[in-house]
Amino acid sequence: MSTADRPQAQRWLPDGMEDLGVAECWSLLRRQEVGRLAVSIADHPDIFPINYLVDGESIVFRTAAGTKLAAAVLGRGVAFEIDGYDPIAGDAWSVVIKGYAREIEHMLEYFDADDLPLFPWHASVKPNIVRVSPDIVSGRRFHVVEKPSLEVPPPEHDKPYMPPD
């Protein structure tokens, strides 16, 4: 997407980063399939890669019973993040959601979520559906600086000896 085609961002920050508006953050979230869910387990952070879908203005993912599910729905806050890079424009971006996760247990809501095109990426059964509802949605975009060259010319003394003619 060219700069002219981008939805209006909230503002440019002094360090050259662009603070993305909430609508653009959701637009970027809808274009991706994989993100990272951050939870706190016994007062230590942990991060789990998940495939997800945006449903309205929430994130939905499937999981099996275990650490990820228990930590996500204990009532403590969670964070969810995605990143992207546009090599043609040279722009990178990141979107972060901070909020709360809950397991979908009410029958009608479960059936609606179960109808979403969200499938596990490996063969294990993942019957639990979790919804992350945000309190905060934020994102930033910045232009990636050019990579420095890693090629270093050899020092003069490393050149092979060439006897005079």
C-alpha positions as CSV (number, residue, x, y, z in Angstrom):
1,M,0.0,0.0,0.0
2,S,1.5,3.3,-0.9
3,T,1.6,6.2,1.5
4,A,-1.1,8.0,-0.3
5,D,-3.4,5.0,-0.1
6,R,-3.0,4.6,3.7
7,P,-5.8,5.6,6.1
8,Q,-5.0,8.7,8.0
9,A,-2.8,8.0,11.0
10,Q,-3.2,9.8,14.3
11,R,0.2,11.5,14.3
12,W,3.9,11.3,13.5
13,L,6.1,10.9,16.6
14,P,9.3,13.0,17.1
15,D,11.5,9.9,16.4
16,G,10.0,9.4,12.9
17,M,7.6,6.7,14.0
18,E,4.0,7.0,12.8
19,D,1.4,6.4,15.5
20,L,-1.3,4.3,13.8
21,G,-5.0,5.0,14.4
22,V,-7.2,2.3,15.8
23,A,-9.0,1.7,12.5
24,E,-5.7,1.1,10.7
25,C,-4.6,-1.3,13.5
26,W,-7.8,-3.3,13.0
27,S,-7.3,-3.3,9.3
28,L,-3.7,-4.7,9.7
29,L,-5.0,-7.3,12.2
30,R,-7.6,-8.5,9.7
31,R,-4.8,-9.1,7.1
32,Q,-2.7,-11.4,9.2
33,E,-3.2,-15.0,10.5
34,V,-0.5,-15.4,13.1
35,G,0.3,-13.4,16.2
36,R,1.7,-13.8,19.7
37,L,-0.3,-14.0,22.9
38,A,1.5,-12.8,26.0
39,V,0.4,-14.0,29.4
40,S,1.7,-14.0,32.9
41,I,2.2,-17.5,34.5
42,A,3.3,-17.5,38.2
43,D,4.5,-13.9,37.9
44,H,6.6,-14.7,34.8
45,P,5.8,-13.6,31.3
46,D,5.3,-16.2,28.6
47,I,4.5,-15.8,24.9
48,F,2.6,-18.3,22.7
49,P,2.3,-18.1,18.9
50,I,-1.3,-18.5,17.8
51,N,-3.3,-18.4,14.6
52,Y,-6.3,-16.2,15.0
53,L,-9.2,-14.4,13.4
54,V,-10.7,-10.9,14.0
55,D,-14.3,-11.2,15.0
56,G,-15.9,-7.7,15.3
57,E,-13.3,-5.9,17.4
58,S,-11.9,-8.9,19.2
59,I,-9.4,-11.6,18.6
60,V,-10.5,-15.2,18.6
61,F,-8.3,-18.3,18.7
62,R,-8.6,-22.0,19.4
63,T,-6.6,-23.9,22.0
64,A,-6.4,-27.1,24.0
65,A,-6.6,-27.3,27.8
66,G,-3.2,-26.4,29.3
67,T,-1.0,-23.5,30.3
68,K,-2.0,-21.1,27.6
69,L,-5.7,-21.5,28.2
70,A,-5.4,-21.3,32.0
71,A,-3.1,-18.3,32.0
72,A,-5.1,-16.5,29.4
73,V,-8.5,-16.7,31.2
74,L,-7.4,-16.3,34.8
75,G,-8.7,-12.8,34.8
76,R,-5.3,-11.1,34.5
77,G,-4.6,-9.0,31.5
78,V,-3.1,-10.3,28.3
79,A,-1.4,-8.8,25.3
80,F,-1.5,-9.8,21.7
81,E,0.9,-8.6,19.0
82,I,1.4,-8.8,15.3
83,D,4.2,-7.4,13.1
84,G,4.7,-6.8,9.4
85,Y,7.2,-5.6,6.9
86,D,6.7,-4.1,3.4
87,P,10.0,-4.6,1.6
88,I,8.9,-2.5,-1.4
89,A,8.0,0.6,0.7
90,G,10.7,-0.3,3.3
91,D,8.2,0.1,6.1
92,A,7.8,-2.1,9.2
93,W,4.8,-2.0,11.6
94,S,3.6,-3.5,14.8
95,V,0.1,-3.6,16.4
96,V,-0.5,-4.5,20.1
97,I,-3.7,-5.2,21.8
98,K,-3.9,-5.1,25.6
99,G,-7.0,-6.5,27.3
100,Y,-8.6,-9.5,28.8
101,A,-9.2,-13.1,27.5
102,R,-12.1,-15.3,28.3
103,E,-13.1,-18.8,27.2
104,I,-16.3,-18.8,25.1
105,E,-18.7,-21.0,27.1
106,H,-22.2,-19.7,26.3
107,M,-23.7,-22.1,23.8
108,L,-25.0,-19.6,21.2
109,E,-21.7,-17.6,21.3
110,Y,-19.7,-20.8,21.0
111,F,-21.7,-22.0,18.0
112,D,-21.2,-18.6,16.3
113,A,-17.4,-18.7,17.0
114,D,-17.2,-22.4,16.0
115,D,-18.6,-21.4,12.6
116,L,-15.7,-19.0,12.0
117,P,-13.1,-20.2,9.5
118,L,-10.5,-20.7,12.2
119,F,-8.7,-24.0,12.2
120,P,-5.7,-25.4,14.1
121,W,-2.5,-25.5,12.1
122,H,-1.6,-29.0,13.5
123,A,-3.5,-32.1,14.1
124,S,-4.1,-31.9,17.9
125,V,-7.7,-31.2,19.0
126,K,-8.3,-27.6,20.1
127,P,-11.9,-27.6,21.4
128,N,-11.6,-24.4,23.5
129,I,-12.3,-21.0,21.8
130,V,-11.0,-17.9,23.5
131,R,-11.9,-14.3,22.8
132,V,-9.5,-11.4,23.6
133,S,-11.4,-8.2,24.1
134,P,-9.2,-5.1,24.0
135,D,-9.0,-2.2,26.4
136,I,-6.1,-0.7,24.4
137,V,-5.3,-1.0,20.6
138,S,-2.1,0.7,19.4
139,G,0.3,0.5,16.6
140,R,3.3,2.1,15.0
141,R,4.9,2.2,11.6
142,F,8.4,3.3,10.7
143,H,10.7,3.3,7.8
144,V,13.5,0.7,8.0
145,V,16.9,2.2,7.7
146,E,19.2,0.8,5.0
147,K,21.3,-2.1,6.2
148,P,25.0,-1.4,6.4
149,S,27.2,-3.4,4.1
150,L,28.8,-6.4,5.8
151,E,31.6,-6.7,3.3
152,V,34.8,-5.4,4.6
153,P,37.8,-5.0,2.3
154,P,40.8,-7.0,3.4
155,P,43.7,-5.1,4.9
156,E,46.6,-4.3,2.6
157,H,48.9,-6.7,4.4
158,D,46.5,-9.6,3.7
159,K,47.0,-9.3,-0.1
160,P,49.2,-12.1,-1.6
161,Y,52.8,-11.3,-2.2
162,M,53.4,-10.4,-5.9
163,P,57.1,-10.4,-6.8
164,P,58.2,-7.6,-9.1
165,D,58.5,-8.4,-12.8
